[in-house]
Amino acid sequence: MFLRFLLISFCILTLHKEASTITWSASNQLSWNDFKGAVKVDTDAVATTASGITFSYSIKRTNKKEVVGFKTKIFAHFYPEKSWYKAEQADNHILAHEQFHFNITELHARKFRQRVAQLEASPALNKQLDKIHQEINQELSSLQKLYDAETDFSRNYEMQSHWQNHIEVELAKLDNFSSKQ
């Protein structure tokens, strides 16, 4: 059995074994208490959400090395120790903006699961999984940047509302690919 662990992240993160994570859940919304990282004072940003997708898979092979099956685990995670906020400027509106960064990460975890579900066991499986991994990583990064640009980092209330509705609709469309923990 071949096992590989890959990490996709909106932010390039160095994770330690003891680093805590919060797995995305519709019933568990972020609070400011979850943001435990060191505040960056040399920026105009009020908060930063570090989130990413963890991805692992195993491939089942016959004695003759023929690929006969595979399993994957794909989760959206929030990294408290890499996420921070400026308490004197933070409010519920900004917290909602940060929550939707995490929701965008979950959306891409679902897209990832959807694409993987379409794969069949084959000798090219490793390359296919790696390709999907790279595509999802690029799409996630692009959408996170577009979200911040169009909402002006939450300052454009109309666009913030538009994006929240859009992401909720997209998550609902892919509900069949939500994590079954």
Phi, psi and omega in degrees: 000136182253127182234130180226141178246126180236151179231130172251140180211137174299314174260146174285117187243142170254112184259139174256157182303326183274356181297135180274152176222157172240122178279137182300139176209136179298332183270356182237098179272149178294150171233165179299335178296340179282344183269100189245002183284166178292131181291136176268110183274344184268028180221156175280347180299143178267334181203158174222131175256121173260117179218160180194177181246124172266141186219125173224155177209157173230145181241129179266130181234154174280175176301334180270013177071013177284134179285122182240354179179170179200159176226148178229157171229124182226121182224146171267128180235150173251137183249096184304319184289344179254356181256141184212168176205156176264105188304323183290343181247348186282146176213180182294328178296316179291323176299319178297320177300315180294321177302321182286339168298316179294320178297323177295323176297316177297320178304317180286331173297320178293319177298321178299311179299321180298314181293320179295324181297339180274351182279153173241153178299129180199164177299338181269008186303315179305312181296321179296315179296318178297320180294315178298317178305311180295317180298314180298317179301315179295316180296319178299311180299315180297316182291323177299316180293318179296318178303311179295319181295312184287331178268358186051050178056038176091351185287338177268095186298321180296313179291327177299315179297317178302312181296318179300314178298315181300313182293321177298319178296315181295321176298317180297322178300328183253025182302328178296344181250019175286161183293134178254074183284000000 
